């Protein structure tokens, strides 16, 4: 039997997604991550606009106005670009 103590780490968290911030902006989406990660940006119609790696830190990706599904690592978010 395995026992876990309060405050004890019992799993591994993906640092790329644990420190991820995704925000829609004026003509771009801003992605802030704690570690280099794979990013996919799709329209609501399923068209892939961007598929690649982004660097640690702040990344701005230019996009036309619209609503997008952004996947960073294993985390997905819906954002609006205006």
C-alpha positions in Angstrom: 0.0 0.0 0.0 1.2 3.5 -0.8 0.5 6.4 1.5 0.7 10.0 0.6 1.5 12.6 3.2 0.0 16.1 3.1 2.1 18.4 1.0 4.0 15.5 -0.6 4.4 15.5 -4.3 2.9 12.3 -5.7 3.0 13.1 -9.4 4.8 14.8 -12.1 3.3 18.0 -13.5 4.2 19.3 -17.0 6.1 22.6 -16.4 5.1 23.8 -19.9 1.4 23.7 -19.1 1.6 24.4 -15.3 3.1 27.9 -16.0 1.1 28.6 -19.2 -0.9 31.8 -19.8 -2.8 32.2 -23.0 -4.5 35.5 -23.9 -6.2 36.9 -27.0 -5.2 40.4 -28.0 -5.4 43.0 -30.7 -4.3 41.1 -33.8 -2.4 38.4 -31.9 -2.5 35.8 -29.2 0.0 36.0 -26.4 1.3 32.8 -25.0 3.5 32.8 -21.9 5.1 29.4 -20.9 7.6 28.1 -18.4 9.3 25.7 -20.8 9.5 25.2 -24.6 6.3 23.5 -25.8 4.4 22.4 -28.8 1.6 24.8 -29.8 -1.3 24.2 -32.2 -3.8 26.9 -33.1 -7.0 26.0 -34.9 -10.0 27.9 -36.1 -13.5 26.8 -34.8 -13.9 25.1 -38.2 -10.9 22.9 -37.4 -8.4 24.6 -39.8 -4.9 24.6 -38.4 -3.4 28.1 -38.5 -0.2 27.3 -36.5 1.6 24.1 -35.5 5.0 24.3 -34.0 7.2 24.9 -31.0 7.4 28.1 -29.0 10.2 29.3 -26.8 10.1 29.7 -23.0 8.8 33.1 -22.0 6.4 35.4 -23.8 5.4 34.7 -27.4 3.1 36.7 -29.6 1.6 35.1 -32.6 -0.1 37.3 -35.2 -3.6 36.2 -36.2 -6.6 37.8 -37.9 -9.7 38.6 -35.8 -11.6 35.5 -34.7 -12.1 32.8 -32.2 -9.4 30.1 -31.9 -8.7 26.9 -30.0 -5.1 26.9 -28.8 -3.4 23.8 -27.5 -0.2 24.1 -25.5 1.2 20.7 -24.5 -1.9 18.9 -23.1 -3.9 22.0 -22.3 -6.4 23.6 -24.6 -8.0 27.1 -24.4 -10.5 29.1 -26.5 -9.4 32.7 -27.1 -10.7 35.7 -29.0 -8.5 37.8 -31.2 -9.9 41.3 -32.0 
